[in-house]
Amino acid sequence: MAEGEDMQTFTSIMDALVRISTSMKNMEKELLCPVCQEMYKQPLVLPCTHNVCQACAREVLGQQGYIGHGGDPSSEPTSPASTPSTRSPRLSRRTLPKPDRLDRLLKSGFGTYPGRKRGALHPQVITFPCPACQGDVELGERGLAGLFRNLTLERVVERYRQSVSVGGAILCQLCKPPPLEATKGCTECRATFCNECFKLFHPWGTQKAQHEPTLPTLSFRPKGLMCPDHKEEVTHYCKTCQRLVCQLCRVRRTHSGHKITPVLSAYQALKDKLTKSLTYILGNQDTVQTQICELEETVRHTEVSGQQAKEEVSQLVRGLGAVLEEKRASLLQAIEECQQERLARLSAQIQEHRSLLDGSGLVGYAQEVLKETDQPCFVQAAKQLHNRIARATEALQTFRPAASSSFRHCQLDVGREMKLLTELNFLRVPEAPVIDTQRTFAYDQIFLCWRLPPHSPPAWHYTIEFRRTDVPAQPGPTRWQRREEVRGTSALLENPDTGSVYVLRVRGCNKAGYGEYSEDVHLHTPPAPVLHFFLDGRWGTSRERLAISKDQRAVRSVPGLPLLLAAERLLTGCHLSVDVVWAMWL
């Protein structure tokens, strides 16, 4: 029985270790420097909250022309393991980012500010091109020396390295080959030692004997964060600057008037927020998985829809090609028919002129007819021949080709069509409509008027959404009342609640889908129904005291005479005089 429980406990422990190892391996992409795409080594926190290796940051600033501004926020002290003869391969300096990668980074559209010359009137402001947010980040005058090291990220990287290389022993860096397994580490010396080497390099009675041994590690870090300006331990957090500060920073003019809290309070508040957010995420894993499935389904639909869109575009373009080919054939046929007709006319004209040559055709026949001596016979034959000779003579005197050789009338003007083809593009949704506030009002009805921007694609119909804003908000998403498929650029909303505030918005729709909503417009309805009336001419009106509109639906008093409200809570769009009220109530 005990053996079974032990086996079950061992299995659960192994499962937990496997889960932890899998979790560590899955977060590898979070531990890669965006510049060199390798594990972080002494990461620095940029003002934009992104991280970058210190060596990479120095190299990038060097590429930009900033020389002497890549100071180390936490310079490494001299240690036995730092000398060339005893340096361990494990702590050898990592290869710097490749120059071609840095060139691509610097030429990608940001971070192209060279360093200023000495003696400038204004202090030099160093900028760093953050590869994560694709923007320039100001580092101040001190450059990298004013940044904090991300010690937490270094610890996570170290735990990750240990998880992916379980069983790998850390060797002493001072032993002669073959080195022994390290048993101690020294933060001040930044090296790992076996027992004998630790005693050798920390002799009794020297200052090094005061160094406290630690567990062997491959990454040595300061014991705590130090202020890069004053080299003091940070004890407070400036909420205004969102930066850790030391005691000296608090009394400096830079943070005067800022809201500064102890770092313990900032630590607890941020830890509570992070824990709460992480707990919410871990407690909604089913929701995350559901959304992942929905996104995967969206990806599949996107692939199918994209393929369908490609086929539709190809089919439409082939249709345009077929229409163009058909039109080309018809135009070529028309040119061919015109050409044949002209050639036939020119050939007939050539034959007529060839018959006028000496000894051939019409001339030869006329010469033979002239030899006829019988007068009646000559008259009979020469009459028809004379008409032909006269027409030939006239044609010879007024020579003109029977057809033109130019085909200018067959030229095509395709400028408009080429422009249309050049501008051929996918349909765009309508832009956000602009509500015409001059023509929009609210009485016992709400009249809403809008228009599309000048260069907006047309809209087939519109959707109007409205809601009251003076009612208590209900839990959940905001609910709008909607009116679909409104034709035209105006709409009338009937029976609104009196004494209320309505917010309205409009969006257009066409074949490409729905466009963006217009800006919200707020309208106040009257506190009571609006008075509508017609003046009855049988009771008469005092023209000297009233100014009445042409449709007799509005009236105002002549300036200088008193006004009368019809009721205590009555609100109208015009002033009512005594005559109107009297005539109305009669």
C-alpha angles and dihedrals in degrees: 000000000000091000091054092051091048091050091049091049091048091050093050091049091050091048090052091049091050091050091049091048092048091049091051092048093049093057094057092110089059090058099053121106110238091223105048098017090226133112114295115265114193093339120208124212111233120210088256088061093247121125132231134173115263093232091050092049091052091049093049093050089048090053089052093053099256103138121185095011099097096089118167111250089211110021115207115244121232111275137175088250092057097069117097093239096055105027113129120233088230092063096039113131113272119245111268120241115283114265093233091056091050091048091053090048093051095043095049093096104278140069100040100135115125122214119269124245123253118269095040116159093231126050114263113257112204117212126196124202104232108211092201100057095025093231141106116264121200113231097183126232096309096056116197091355089073095057130094124235115239099234092171091058090049090054091049090050090050093050089048092052090050092049094052093045103044112177095021108138122219110233129213112263096208101049122105114245123316091043121211125234112278118245101176141031133204121212094195093050093037092219141105122237142188115230095267095046092047091055091045095053095038102051119186116264096025131105091253089062086072091064112113114229119232136186114289113269140165095226124054120198136177115269091246144352114288126201107256091214102048104015089234127133112268112244105163141043124224108217092191094056093026089226137123113249138186130225092271092051090056094061096042122101091243092075100032111138093012123131105251125180132181113272089240091063092047089047094051095044094048093043091051091050093047092046092049093049092045091048090052091051093046091046092053100050090128089057091048091050091047091051090047090054090048091051092048089050088049089052091053092047089047091054092048094044091047091052091048091049090051091051092048092050091047090050093049092048090049088050090053089049091051092050091048091048091050091048090048091053093050093048092048090049091053091050091048093052092048090049094051092048092052093046091052092052093046091048091053090049091050091052091051092052092046089056088060093062118109112272098010139085121336095001093055092047091050091050090054092048090053089061090065111111098183102097101205091047092047092051091050095050099035095054095070092036091053092056091053092046090049092052090047091049091050091048090049092051095045099037117181129153112258091231137023120247093214122099097188091127088064095060118116127227103212097161093109093043093048090051090051091049091047091051092045105127143142120292116268127212117245116272121245110290121240114231113225102228092186092063099034118091142149127224122132083327131036114233112195123190128180144160138205122249115265098258098035121125112253122269124224094203141341139236120218121202124188139166141168117261099191095070125089112273115252121223114263131031121344111269119220129192109232138204113195133206099013111180120213129016101286138055139186120223111198133207101016118177113268120243093020138124117233128192117204136185136176136206132183131229136201137154091297092058138253122337131213123297121256121244113284117261121201120212128186117214118214118267091239137021113289116250114243119185146156123219114242111220092204091075094046129225133236103245090187092062104032136063107202126191121240094254089048091233098111133043137176132186124250111262113268097036124103121257129224129210112221094218140357096259099024116127121187137172092242141033118267122214129206093260094056095047092047092049091046097052093045 
